[in-house]
Amino acid sequence: MTGRASILAGAAFLSFAAGSAPAMISPCAIESMVSEAVSVVQMSDHQVTGPGDGTVCVVTGALQRVFRGPHTVGDVISVGVPCVSNGLIGPQRVVSPTGLEQSPALELHLTAGDGITAYGWGLVFLDALTDSPARQPMCGQG
């Protein structure tokens, strides 16, 4: 299963597993939210701190690819990533702190305030930096 397909399958499972209508978001709705990102960037030399006493890890690194948005290559940004479940049922994607640390590269689809889009689904783990955004639309393509 490709990375895109696993993200959509994970979103579908999350919606199904949540079991309540307000928490359900379709994979295509998540994709739509990700597509509205103000910035799309990649970094490969990043540090992870946290979660400490909270539920959020902070990823800090210099941007090595900028595909969209106001950032430039070399900008250092910090992004909060949910890495410990808060126990609530909902669409929030929670990732492993170890996975964040060990990922060779990350693609971030960001809001205007440098938050990850679509409840955390705008984070893509990469094996290496790419020449174009790794996350590509799947919904509506046939």
LUMTOR-116402 format. One line per field, with one value per residue: residue number from 1; x, y, z of N, C-alpha, C, O, CB in turn. Coordinates in Angstrom, 2 decimals. Glycine has a CB too. Layout:
k: [NUM | ...]
n.east: [X | ...]
n.north: [Y | ...]
n.up: [Z | ...]
ca.east: [X | ...]
ca.north: [Y | ...]
ca.up: [Z | ...]
c.east: [X | ...]
c.north: [Y | ...]
c.up: [Z | ...]
o.east: [X | ...]
o.north: [Y | ...]
o.up: [Z | ...]
cb.east: [X | ...]
cb.north: [Y | ...]
cb.up: [Z | ...]
This chain:
k: [1 | 2 | 3 | 4 | 5 | 6 | 7 | 8 | 9 | 10 | 11 | 12 | 13 | 14 | 15 | 16 | 17 | 18 | 19 | 20 | 21 | 22 | 23 | 24 | 25 | 26 | 27 | 28 | 29 | 30 | 31 | 32 | 33 | 34 | 35 | 36 | 37 | 38 | 39 | 40 | 41 | 42 | 43 | 44 | 45 | 46 | 47 | 48 | 49 | 50 | 51 | 52 | 53 | 54 | 55 | 56 | 57 | 58 | 59 | 60 | 61 | 62 | 63 | 64 | 65 | 66 | 67 | 68 | 69 | 70 | 71 | 72 | 73 | 74 | 75 | 76 | 77 | 78 | 79 | 80 | 81 | 82 | 83 | 84 | 85 | 86 | 87 | 88 | 89 | 90 | 91 | 92 | 93 | 94 | 95 | 96 | 97 | 98 | 99 | 100 | 101 | 102 | 103 | 104 | 105 | 106 | 107 | 108 | 109 | 110 | 111 | 112 | 113 | 114 | 115 | 116 | 117 | 118 | 119 | 120 | 121 | 122 | 123 | 124 | 125 | 126 | 127 | 128 | 129 | 130 | 131 | 132 | 133 | 134 | 135 | 136 | 137 | 138 | 139 | 140 | 141 | 142]
n.east: [0.86 | 0.63 | 2.07 | 0.16 | -2.21 | -2.22 | -2.50 | -5.06 | -6.53 | -6.03 | -7.29 | -9.91 | -10.32 | -10.00 | -12.21 | -14.24 | -13.64 | -14.03 | -16.78 | -18.84 | -21.03 | -20.30 | -17.51 | -16.65 | -14.89 | -14.59 | -12.13 | -11.76 | -12.63 | -10.67 | -8.49 | -9.23 | -9.04 | -6.27 | -5.34 | -5.82 | -3.72 | -1.59 | 1.14 | 3.52 | 6.03 | 9.33 | 11.55 | 14.65 | 16.60 | 15.88 | 14.79 | 13.24 | 11.26 | 9.75 | 7.02 | 6.92 | 5.01 | 2.69 | 0.67 | 1.77 | 4.40 | 7.24 | 8.48 | 11.38 | 13.17 | 15.31 | 14.07 | 14.18 | 13.01 | 10.67 | 7.54 | 5.21 | 3.92 | 4.86 | 7.40 | 11.02 | 13.73 | 15.89 | 14.77 | 14.05 | 11.72 | 9.25 | 7.01 | 4.04 | 3.15 | 0.71 | 1.47 | 0.87 | -1.96 | -4.88 | -6.99 | -9.50 | -12.17 | -12.00 | -11.10 | -8.37 | -5.04 | -2.59 | 0.80 | 3.75 | 6.33 | 8.85 | 8.68 | 8.62 | 11.18 | 12.83 | 12.21 | 13.52 | 12.93 | 10.51 | 7.34 | 5.43 | 2.24 | 0.96 | -0.91 | -1.74 | -0.65 | 1.47 | 0.62 | -0.13 | -2.11 | -5.52 | -6.15 | -3.71 | -3.23 | -1.85 | 0.81 | 3.52 | 5.45 | 8.66 | 11.02 | 13.11 | 14.00 | 11.98 | 11.45 | 9.08 | 5.89 | 5.19 | 2.75 | -0.04 | -3.19 | -5.90 | -8.63 | -11.50 | -10.15 | -10.00]
n.north: [-1.18 | 2.18 | 5.25 | 7.32 | 5.91 | 4.48 | 6.53 | 7.49 | 5.14 | 4.82 | 7.10 | 6.50 | 4.22 | 5.40 | 7.10 | 5.17 | 3.68 | 5.54 | 5.80 | 7.66 | 10.06 | 12.91 | 12.74 | 11.58 | 11.83 | 11.91 | 10.28 | 11.74 | 14.26 | 14.91 | 14.96 | 17.18 | 19.22 | 19.13 | 19.92 | 22.60 | 23.80 | 26.44 | 26.50 | 24.24 | 22.17 | 20.67 | 18.91 | 17.49 | 17.30 | 17.28 | 18.00 | 16.53 | 17.32 | 16.68 | 14.52 | 15.58 | 16.58 | 16.83 | 16.34 | 16.85 | 16.81 | 18.69 | 19.55 | 20.65 | 22.28 | 23.08 | 24.28 | 22.48 | 22.08 | 24.02 | 24.20 | 25.62 | 28.67 | 31.19 | 30.71 | 30.28 | 28.36 | 27.16 | 28.57 | 28.23 | 26.37 | 25.57 | 23.06 | 21.92 | 18.60 | 16.21 | 13.65 | 11.94 | 10.28 | 12.00 | 10.75 | 11.33 | 10.72 | 11.21 | 12.99 | 13.47 | 12.92 | 10.95 | 10.62 | 8.59 | 9.50 | 8.35 | 7.55 | 10.07 | 11.01 | 9.13 | 9.27 | 9.77 | 12.06 | 14.73 | 15.80 | 18.68 | 19.98 | 22.99 | 25.31 | 28.86 | 29.70 | 27.99 | 25.48 | 21.97 | 20.86 | 19.61 | 18.18 | 17.01 | 15.26 | 16.34 | 15.78 | 14.07 | 11.19 | 10.64 | 8.80 | 10.10 | 13.43 | 15.00 | 16.02 | 17.19 | 17.79 | 15.03 | 14.08 | 13.57 | 14.37 | 12.02 | 11.59 | 11.86 | 11.30 | 9.25]
n.up: [0.00 | -0.87 | 0.48 | 0.35 | 0.06 | 2.44 | 4.29 | 3.65 | 4.12 | 6.83 | 7.82 | 7.13 | 8.73 | 11.25 | 11.29 | 11.22 | 13.53 | 15.51 | 15.87 | 16.32 | 14.96 | 14.97 | 15.14 | 12.86 | 9.87 | 6.48 | 4.37 | 1.98 | 2.75 | 4.61 | 2.88 | 1.35 | 3.27 | 3.76 | 1.26 | 1.32 | 2.56 | 3.59 | 3.45 | 2.06 | 2.87 | 3.30 | 5.49 | 6.63 | 8.53 | 11.53 | 14.89 | 17.74 | 20.46 | 23.63 | 24.60 | 27.16 | 29.91 | 28.54 | 25.58 | 23.17 | 20.83 | 19.82 | 16.75 | 15.31 | 12.79 | 9.97 | 6.93 | 3.93 | 1.53 | -0.16 | -1.28 | -1.43 | -0.13 | 2.40 | 3.43 | 3.18 | 1.82 | 4.29 | 6.39 | 9.84 | 11.53 | 14.04 | 14.90 | 16.37 | 17.13 | 17.64 | 19.83 | 21.84 | 22.89 | 23.91 | 24.91 | 23.99 | 21.72 | 18.33 | 15.29 | 15.42 | 14.49 | 15.91 | 16.38 | 16.73 | 19.01 | 18.64 | 15.98 | 14.76 | 15.43 | 14.15 | 11.47 | 8.27 | 6.77 | 6.66 | 5.45 | 5.55 | 5.68 | 6.12 | 8.19 | 8.21 | 10.61 | 11.02 | 11.90 | 11.71 | 9.06 | 8.83 | 11.26 | 11.96 | 9.89 | 7.82 | 7.93 | 6.60 | 6.53 | 5.24 | 3.23 | 2.08 | 1.01 | -1.51 | -4.98 | -5.57 | -3.97 | -1.88 | -1.03 | -2.82 | -4.41 | -4.22 | -4.20 | -6.24 | -8.51 | -11.32]
ca.east: [0.00 | 1.44 | 1.90 | -1.11 | -3.31 | -2.25 | -3.05 | -6.52 | -7.08 | -5.97 | -8.34 | -11.19 | -10.41 | -10.20 | -13.61 | -15.06 | -13.37 | -14.53 | -18.12 | -19.86 | -21.16 | -19.52 | -16.09 | -16.32 | -14.51 | -14.22 | -10.79 | -11.76 | -12.73 | -9.33 | -7.68 | -9.62 | -8.44 | -4.82 | -5.09 | -5.95 | -2.55 | -0.96 | 2.53 | 3.90 | 7.48 | 9.98 | 12.79 | 15.20 | 17.47 | 14.96 | 14.86 | 11.94 | 11.24 | 8.44 | 5.90 | 6.94 | 3.78 | 1.54 | 0.36 | 2.32 | 5.84 | 7.60 | 9.47 | 12.07 | 14.18 | 15.48 | 13.35 | 15.06 | 12.19 | 9.48 | 6.73 | 4.15 | 3.83 | 5.74 | 8.71 | 12.10 | 14.68 | 16.77 | 13.98 | 13.89 | 10.37 | 8.86 | 5.63 | 3.50 | 2.59 | 0.14 | 2.24 | 0.30 | -3.41 | -5.50 | -8.09 | -10.77 | -12.47 | -12.13 | -10.32 | -6.97 | -4.01 | -1.54 | 1.96 | 4.74 | 7.52 | 9.96 | 8.52 | 9.04 | 12.64 | 13.53 | 11.87 | 14.60 | 12.46 | 9.09 | 6.64 | 4.45 | 1.21 | 0.77 | -1.85 | -1.09 | 0.08 | 2.41 | 0.06 | -0.34 | -3.49 | -6.40 | -6.04 | -2.46 | -3.08 | -0.99 | 2.18 | 3.87 | 6.77 | 9.34 | 12.32 | 14.08 | 13.39 | 11.51 | 11.49 | 7.72 | 5.20 | 4.96 | 1.32 | -0.78 | -4.61 | -6.41 | -10.08 | -11.99 | -9.37 | -10.50]
ca.north: [0.00 | 3.39 | 6.16 | 8.04 | 4.98 | 4.13 | 7.68 | 7.48 | 3.98 | 5.13 | 8.08 | 5.80 | 3.39 | 6.30 | 7.51 | 4.01 | 3.29 | 6.55 | 5.34 | 8.67 | 10.90 | 14.15 | 12.49 | 10.96 | 12.68 | 11.02 | 10.49 | 12.81 | 15.54 | 15.16 | 15.36 | 18.54 | 20.11 | 19.15 | 20.67 | 24.03 | 24.24 | 27.68 | 26.15 | 22.84 | 22.22 | 19.44 | 19.02 | 16.17 | 17.39 | 17.85 | 17.55 | 16.33 | 17.45 | 16.38 | 15.38 | 16.09 | 16.27 | 17.06 | 15.37 | 17.38 | 16.89 | 19.82 | 19.23 | 21.86 | 22.02 | 24.02 | 23.84 | 22.15 | 22.20 | 24.85 | 24.05 | 26.62 | 29.45 | 32.33 | 30.32 | 30.08 | 27.32 | 27.62 | 29.02 | 27.25 | 26.45 | 24.59 | 22.65 | 21.00 | 17.38 | 15.35 | 12.41 | 11.12 | 10.41 | 12.66 | 9.89 | 11.73 | 10.14 | 12.26 | 12.79 | 13.85 | 11.92 | 10.92 | 9.89 | 8.14 | 10.34 | 7.61 | 7.66 | 11.42 | 11.11 | 8.24 | 9.51 | 10.48 | 13.37 | 15.01 | 16.80 | 19.35 | 20.82 | 23.87 | 26.43 | 30.17 | 29.80 | 26.88 | 24.26 | 20.94 | 20.86 | 18.43 | 17.44 | 16.26 | 14.41 | 17.04 | 15.35 | 12.90 | 10.63 | 10.37 | 8.14 | 11.10 | 14.62 | 14.79 | 17.21 | 17.75 | 17.27 | 13.59 | 13.82 | 13.99 | 14.06 | 10.75 | 11.65 | 12.48 | 10.87 | 7.97]
ca.up: [0.00 | -0.94 | 1.61 | 0.22 | 0.31 | 3.86 | 5.00 | 3.45 | 4.82 | 8.26 | 8.10 | 7.07 | 9.93 | 12.37 | 11.25 | 11.58 | 14.91 | 16.43 | 16.17 | 16.54 | 13.77 | 14.98 | 15.05 | 11.59 | 8.75 | 5.38 | 3.84 | 0.98 | 3.48 | 5.14 | 1.73 | 1.00 | 4.27 | 3.52 | 0.03 | 1.61 | 3.31 | 3.17 | 3.15 | 1.91 | 3.05 | 3.74 | 6.27 | 6.92 | 9.70 | 12.50 | 16.27 | 18.36 | 21.92 | 24.21 | 24.96 | 28.53 | 30.65 | 27.67 | 24.52 | 21.91 | 20.60 | 18.97 | 15.72 | 14.89 | 11.77 | 8.86 | 5.73 | 2.82 | 0.33 | 0.00 | -2.49 | -1.40 | 1.09 | 2.63 | 3.93 | 2.23 | 2.20 | 5.36 | 7.55 | 10.91 | 12.10 | 15.04 | 14.67 | 17.35 | 16.56 | 18.68 | 19.89 | 22.91 | 22.85 | 25.05 | 25.34 | 23.39 | 20.42 | 17.33 | 14.08 | 15.61 | 14.22 | 16.93 | 15.85 | 17.70 | 19.12 | 18.05 | 14.53 | 14.37 | 15.56 | 13.24 | 10.07 | 7.57 | 6.29 | 6.91 | 4.64 | 6.40 | 5.06 | 7.27 | 8.22 | 8.25 | 11.87 | 11.05 | 12.48 | 10.70 | 8.59 | 8.87 | 12.52 | 11.97 | 8.70 | 6.87 | 8.17 | 5.79 | 6.80 | 3.98 | 3.28 | 1.63 | 0.41 | -2.88 | -5.82 | -5.58 | -2.78 | -1.89 | -0.86 | -4.00 | -4.28 | -4.71 | -4.32 | -7.46 | -9.66 | -11.70]
c.east: [0.89 | 1.18 | 0.56 | -2.27 | -3.38 | -2.79 | -4.57 | -7.17 | -7.09 | -7.05 | -9.71 | -11.38 | -10.70 | -11.65 | -14.52 | -14.90 | -13.94 | -15.98 | -19.16 | -19.85 | -20.33 | -18.02 | -15.68 | -16.02 | -14.05 | -12.78 | -10.73 | -11.92 | -11.39 | -8.42 | -7.98 | -9.01 | -6.93 | -4.51 | -5.19 | -4.78 | -1.98 | 0.48 | 2.67 | 5.42 | 8.01 | 11.24 | 13.31 | 16.13 | 16.66 | 15.19 | 13.45 | 12.10 | 9.83 | 8.15 | 5.95 | 5.69 | 2.53 | 1.33 | 0.98 | 3.84 | 6.08 | 8.72 | 10.06 | 13.12 | 14.23 | 14.79 | 14.34 | 14.33 | 10.99 | 8.72 | 5.64 | 4.28 | 4.92 | 7.16 | 9.73 | 13.01 | 15.65 | 16.03 | 13.90 | 12.51 | 10.21 | 7.37 | 5.21 | 2.82 | 2.01 | 0.87 | 1.85 | -1.20 | -3.91 | -6.72 | -9.44 | -10.95 | -12.67 | -11.18 | -8.82 | -6.03 | -2.94 | -0.40 | 2.94 | 5.92 | 8.75 | 9.90 | 8.96 | 10.56 | 13.36 | 13.22 | 13.00 | 14.21 | 10.97 | 8.58 | 5.53 | 3.53 | 0.67 | -0.31 | -1.05 | -0.26 | 1.09 | 1.93 | -0.13 | -1.81 | -4.21 | -6.17 | -4.79 | -2.22 | -2.24 | 0.49 | 2.44 | 5.28 | 7.40 | 10.64 | 13.44 | 13.31 | 13.01 | 11.54 | 10.13 | 7.01 | 4.88 | 3.48 | 0.59 | -2.25 | -4.97 | -7.91 | -10.47 | -11.18 | -9.86 | -9.97]
c.north: [1.23 | 4.26 | 6.88 | 7.12 | 4.62 | 5.29 | 7.69 | 6.30 | 4.22 | 6.12 | 7.41 | 4.93 | 4.26 | 6.74 | 6.38 | 3.67 | 4.28 | 6.27 | 6.40 | 9.65 | 12.17 | 13.93 | 11.96 | 12.02 | 11.75 | 11.29 | 11.61 | 14.19 | 15.90 | 15.63 | 16.80 | 19.54 | 20.23 | 20.01 | 22.18 | 24.59 | 25.53 | 27.41 | 24.64 | 22.83 | 20.83 | 19.78 | 17.61 | 16.17 | 18.08 | 17.25 | 17.47 | 16.48 | 17.14 | 14.91 | 15.94 | 15.65 | 16.40 | 15.97 | 15.76 | 17.33 | 18.11 | 19.39 | 20.55 | 21.49 | 23.10 | 23.44 | 23.62 | 22.16 | 23.06 | 24.80 | 25.12 | 27.38 | 30.48 | 31.96 | 30.25 | 28.97 | 27.91 | 28.16 | 27.89 | 27.45 | 25.36 | 24.33 | 21.68 | 19.82 | 16.54 | 13.99 | 11.52 | 11.35 | 11.12 | 11.89 | 10.25 | 11.04 | 11.29 | 12.03 | 13.05 | 12.69 | 12.05 | 10.07 | 9.56 | 9.11 | 9.66 | 7.67 | 9.02 | 11.54 | 10.31 | 8.47 | 10.28 | 11.88 | 13.50 | 16.01 | 17.35 | 20.21 | 21.69 | 24.92 | 27.74 | 30.34 | 28.69 | 25.70 | 23.25 | 20.89 | 19.56 | 17.55 | 16.56 | 15.39 | 15.08 | 16.77 | 14.08 | 12.47 | 10.24 | 9.60 | 9.09 | 12.32 | 14.32 | 16.11 | 17.87 | 17.19 | 15.78 | 13.26 | 14.43 | 13.61 | 12.71 | 10.81 | 12.38 | 12.13 | 9.50 | 7.53]
c.up: [0.00 | 0.27 | 1.56 | 0.57 | 1.79 | 4.69 | 4.87 | 4.16 | 6.32 | 8.66 | 8.09 | 8.30 | 11.14 | 12.43 | 11.69 | 13.05 | 15.91 | 16.82 | 16.45 | 15.37 | 13.84 | 14.79 | 13.67 | 10.53 | 7.65 | 4.93 | 2.80 | 1.63 | 4.09 | 4.01 | 1.33 | 1.98 | 4.05 | 2.29 | 0.24 | 2.40 | 2.72 | 2.73 | 2.99 | 1.87 | 3.43 | 4.52 | 6.51 | 8.12 | 10.79 | 13.89 | 16.83 | 19.87 | 22.40 | 24.15 | 26.37 | 29.26 | 29.78 | 26.65 | 23.19 | 21.93 | 19.71 | 18.04 | 15.24 | 13.85 | 10.72 | 7.62 | 4.59 | 1.48 | 0.69 | -1.31 | -2.58 | -0.08 | 1.26 | 3.08 | 2.80 | 2.74 | 3.22 | 6.57 | 8.57 | 11.51 | 13.16 | 14.88 | 15.77 | 16.67 | 17.69 | 18.69 | 21.06 | 22.89 | 24.11 | 25.53 | 24.74 | 22.05 | 19.44 | 16.18 | 14.24 | 15.33 | 15.29 | 16.38 | 16.96 | 17.78 | 18.49 | 16.53 | 14.01 | 14.37 | 14.48 | 11.77 | 9.39 | 7.10 | 6.59 | 5.88 | 5.50 | 5.55 | 6.18 | 7.06 | 8.24 | 9.52 | 12.07 | 11.89 | 11.37 | 10.35 | 8.92 | 10.09 | 12.57 | 10.76 | 7.62 | 7.11 | 7.37 | 6.16 | 5.45 | 4.22 | 2.89 | 1.11 | -1.03 | -3.66 | -6.00 | -4.36 | -2.92 | -1.77 | -2.04 | -3.83 | -4.88 | -4.96 | -5.61 | -8.68 | -10.06 | -12.96]
o.east: [1.82 | 0.21 | -0.10 | -3.20 | -4.47 | -3.46 | -5.28 | -8.25 | -8.05 | -7.66 | -10.56 | -12.47 | -11.53 | -12.25 | -15.47 | -15.88 | -14.30 | -16.36 | -20.29 | -18.79 | -19.68 | -17.33 | -14.50 | -16.79 | -13.20 | -12.28 | -9.74 | -11.40 | -11.00 | -7.66 | -7.06 | -8.52 | -6.38 | -3.52 | -4.69 | -4.83 | -1.91 | 0.98 | 2.01 | 6.04 | 7.25 | 11.91 | 12.54 | 16.41 | 16.74 | 15.71 | 12.56 | 12.96 | 8.85 | 8.98 | 5.08 | 5.34 | 1.43 | 1.76 | 0.76 | 4.49 | 5.21 | 9.77 | 9.34 | 13.85 | 13.32 | 14.93 | 15.20 | 14.96 | 10.36 | 9.20 | 5.20 | 4.68 | 5.79 | 8.03 | 9.38 | 13.04 | 16.16 | 16.59 | 13.71 | 12.16 | 10.93 | 6.57 | 5.94 | 2.03 | 2.74 | 0.88 | 2.43 | -1.65 | -3.43 | -7.41 | -10.42 | -9.98 | -13.43 | -10.52 | -8.07 | -6.20 | -2.44 | -0.62 | 2.94 | 6.45 | 9.58 | 10.92 | 9.59 | 11.15 | 14.38 | 13.90 | 13.41 | 15.05 | 10.26 | 9.29 | 4.78 | 3.99 | 0.00 | -0.59 | 0.18 | 0.75 | 1.53 | 2.73 | -0.28 | -2.67 | -3.58 | -6.03 | -4.82 | -1.13 | -1.95 | 1.35 | 1.66 | 6.21 | 6.75 | 11.27 | 14.58 | 12.12 | 13.64 | 11.64 | 10.05 | 7.47 | 4.36 | 3.01 | 0.60 | -2.55 | -4.44 | -8.41 | -9.85 | -11.48 | -10.10 | -10.30]
o.north: [1.31 | 4.06 | 7.04 | 7.52 | 4.48 | 5.07 | 7.89 | 6.45 | 3.86 | 5.98 | 7.70 | 4.90 | 3.92 | 6.77 | 6.60 | 3.41 | 3.91 | 6.48 | 6.05 | 10.01 | 12.51 | 14.83 | 11.90 | 12.96 | 10.89 | 12.40 | 12.35 | 15.17 | 17.07 | 16.58 | 17.56 | 20.60 | 21.33 | 20.73 | 22.95 | 25.73 | 25.69 | 28.01 | 23.87 | 23.40 | 19.95 | 20.78 | 16.65 | 15.11 | 19.29 | 16.15 | 18.23 | 15.85 | 17.32 | 14.13 | 16.73 | 14.47 | 16.11 | 14.83 | 15.09 | 17.73 | 18.50 | 18.92 | 21.45 | 20.51 | 23.92 | 22.26 | 24.45 | 22.25 | 22.85 | 25.29 | 25.48 | 26.83 | 30.63 | 32.83 | 30.17 | 28.67 | 29.02 | 28.22 | 26.73 | 28.55 | 24.36 | 25.26 | 20.73 | 19.99 | 16.18 | 13.28 | 10.45 | 12.49 | 10.87 | 12.32 | 9.54 | 10.80 | 12.22 | 10.99 | 12.88 | 11.59 | 13.15 | 8.93 | 10.21 | 9.52 | 10.33 | 7.83 | 9.12 | 12.09 | 10.76 | 7.92 | 11.33 | 12.77 | 12.50 | 16.94 | 16.60 | 21.07 | 21.19 | 25.36 | 27.72 | 31.05 | 28.46 | 25.00 | 23.62 | 20.88 | 18.55 | 16.34 | 15.48 | 14.84 | 14.46 | 17.45 | 13.12 | 13.27 | 9.61 | 9.73 | 8.92 | 12.23 | 13.49 | 17.18 | 18.99 | 16.21 | 15.33 | 12.28 | 15.64 | 12.61 | 12.30 | 10.13 | 13.36 | 12.60 | 8.66 | 6.44]
o.up: [0.80 | 0.99 | 2.59 | 1.27 | 2.33 | 5.70 | 5.86 | 4.74 | 7.01 | 9.72 | 8.93 | 8.87 | 11.98 | 13.51 | 12.44 | 13.75 | 17.02 | 17.97 | 16.79 | 14.86 | 12.85 | 14.32 | 13.36 | 10.32 | 7.88 | 5.09 | 2.75 | 1.11 | 4.08 | 4.18 | 1.00 | 1.57 | 4.16 | 2.28 | -0.58 | 2.87 | 1.50 | 1.78 | 3.69 | 0.97 | 3.83 | 4.27 | 6.59 | 8.68 | 10.97 | 14.03 | 16.45 | 20.47 | 21.68 | 23.68 | 26.73 | 29.24 | 30.23 | 26.83 | 22.18 | 22.89 | 18.94 | 18.48 | 14.83 | 14.01 | 10.60 | 7.32 | 4.31 | 0.43 | 1.73 | -2.34 | -3.68 | 0.94 | 0.41 | 3.12 | 1.63 | 3.93 | 3.05 | 7.67 | 8.20 | 11.94 | 13.17 | 14.74 | 16.07 | 15.74 | 18.61 | 17.68 | 21.26 | 22.86 | 25.21 | 26.46 | 24.95 | 21.33 | 19.71 | 16.11 | 13.28 | 15.86 | 15.54 | 15.98 | 18.01 | 16.75 | 17.87 | 15.86 | 12.96 | 13.44 | 13.96 | 10.90 | 9.88 | 7.05 | 6.74 | 5.50 | 6.12 | 4.79 | 7.09 | 5.95 | 8.29 | 9.50 | 13.20 | 12.52 | 10.21 | 11.24 | 9.24 | 9.98 | 13.15 | 10.59 | 6.60 | 6.55 | 7.44 | 6.12 | 4.62 | 5.26 | 3.31 | 0.83 | -1.69 | -3.07 | -6.51 | -3.78 | -3.95 | -2.34 | -2.24 | -3.16 | -5.91 | -5.85 | -6.00 | -9.78 | -9.20 | -13.43]
cb.east: [-0.97 | 1.16 | 3.02 | -1.28 | -3.14 | -0.86 | -2.45 | -6.85 | -6.27 | -4.59 | -8.31 | -11.27 | -9.12 | -9.28 | -13.99 | -14.69 | -11.87 | -14.42 | -18.05 | -19.63 | -22.61 | -19.76 | -15.66 | -17.47 | -13.40 | -15.19 | -10.27 | -12.88 | -13.81 | -8.76 | -7.92 | -11.15 | -8.73 | -4.27 | -6.07 | -7.23 | -1.46 | -1.00 | 3.48 | 3.26 | 7.86 | 10.32 | 12.56 | 15.93 | 18.80 | 13.50 | 15.75 | 11.33 | 11.69 | 7.35 | 4.65 | 7.05 | 3.65 | 1.69 | -1.14 | 1.84 | 6.39 | 8.02 | 8.82 | 12.73 | 13.92 | 17.00 | 12.28 | 15.69 | 11.75 | 9.84 | 6.10 | 2.73 | 3.84 | 5.12 | 8.64 | 12.90 | 15.45 | 17.69 | 12.55 | 15.02 | 9.29 | 9.19 | 5.46 | 2.51 | 3.67 | -1.38 | 3.72 | 0.93 | -4.09 | -5.89 | -8.20 | -10.83 | -13.73 | -11.87 | -10.85 | -6.75 | -3.39 | -2.08 | 2.65 | 5.24 | 7.81 | 9.95 | 7.08 | 8.44 | 13.08 | 13.20 | 10.54 | 15.06 | 12.75 | 8.87 | 6.07 | 5.16 | 0.06 | 2.05 | -2.79 | -2.12 | -0.87 | 3.73 | -1.29 | 0.17 | -3.54 | -6.19 | -7.29 | -2.42 | -4.45 | -1.25 | 2.45 | 3.75 | 6.68 | 9.63 | 12.32 | 15.03 | 14.36 | 10.08 | 12.04 | 6.95 | 3.91 | 5.73 | 0.78 | -0.19 | -5.44 | -6.09 | -10.71 | -12.00 | -7.85 | -11.91]
cb.north: [0.01 | 4.16 | 7.16 | 8.60 | 3.71 | 3.74 | 9.01 | 7.45 | 2.70 | 5.68 | 9.23 | 4.94 | 2.58 | 7.51 | 7.98 | 2.80 | 3.15 | 7.95 | 4.47 | 9.42 | 11.26 | 14.87 | 11.51 | 10.06 | 13.73 | 11.18 | 9.21 | 12.58 | 15.46 | 13.88 | 14.42 | 18.67 | 19.59 | 17.72 | 20.25 | 24.27 | 23.15 | 28.74 | 26.65 | 22.17 | 23.25 | 18.53 | 19.78 | 15.65 | 18.18 | 17.63 | 18.51 | 14.93 | 18.87 | 17.14 | 14.62 | 17.62 | 17.17 | 18.37 | 15.23 | 18.84 | 15.57 | 21.07 | 18.41 | 22.59 | 20.69 | 24.30 | 24.87 | 20.80 | 20.79 | 26.33 | 22.67 | 25.97 | 28.55 | 33.21 | 28.98 | 31.40 | 26.77 | 28.66 | 29.48 | 27.40 | 26.30 | 25.09 | 22.01 | 21.71 | 16.59 | 15.15 | 12.72 | 11.47 | 9.04 | 14.10 | 9.93 | 13.26 | 9.22 | 13.62 | 13.68 | 14.36 | 12.09 | 10.35 | 10.71 | 6.74 | 10.66 | 6.14 | 7.40 | 12.46 | 10.63 | 6.83 | 10.28 | 9.67 | 13.55 | 15.54 | 16.19 | 20.20 | 19.96 | 24.54 | 26.33 | 31.28 | 29.81 | 27.35 | 24.54 | 19.55 | 21.11 | 17.61 | 16.57 | 15.41 | 14.06 | 18.52 | 15.11 | 13.20 | 9.38 | 11.69 | 6.91 | 10.53 | 15.84 | 14.20 | 16.85 | 17.41 | 18.06 | 12.92 | 14.40 | 13.35 | 15.15 | 9.63 | 12.34 | 13.95 | 10.86 | 7.95]
cb.up: [1.23 | -2.23 | 1.65 | -1.19 | -0.52 | 4.35 | 4.45 | 1.96 | 4.48 | 8.63 | 7.08 | 5.80 | 10.13 | 12.28 | 9.85 | 10.72 | 15.12 | 15.80 | 17.29 | 17.87 | 13.56 | 16.26 | 16.12 | 11.13 | 9.15 | 4.19 | 3.23 | -0.04 | 4.59 | 5.82 | 0.55 | 0.98 | 5.69 | 3.34 | -1.05 | 2.37 | 3.33 | 4.30 | 4.27 | 0.60 | 4.13 | 2.53 | 7.62 | 5.72 | 9.39 | 12.07 | 17.13 | 18.00 | 22.37 | 23.51 | 24.80 | 28.55 | 31.86 | 26.97 | 24.35 | 21.69 | 19.94 | 19.82 | 14.52 | 16.10 | 11.12 | 8.58 | 5.32 | 3.05 | -0.23 | 0.41 | -2.53 | -1.55 | 2.25 | 3.64 | 4.65 | 2.02 | 0.94 | 4.83 | 7.13 | 12.00 | 10.99 | 16.49 | 13.26 | 18.26 | 15.76 | 18.45 | 19.96 | 24.32 | 22.71 | 24.69 | 26.81 | 23.22 | 20.47 | 17.95 | 13.01 | 17.02 | 12.78 | 18.30 | 14.74 | 17.34 | 20.60 | 18.52 | 14.14 | 15.32 | 16.93 | 13.59 | 9.95 | 6.39 | 4.76 | 8.35 | 3.29 | 7.48 | 4.35 | 7.59 | 9.47 | 8.16 | 13.01 | 11.57 | 13.23 | 11.19 | 7.09 | 7.62 | 12.72 | 13.16 | 8.14 | 6.94 | 9.71 | 4.26 | 7.76 | 3.24 | 2.36 | 0.51 | 0.49 | -2.88 | -7.16 | -6.93 | -2.54 | -0.77 | 0.49 | -5.29 | -4.93 | -3.74 | -3.09 | -7.29 | -9.34 | -11.76]
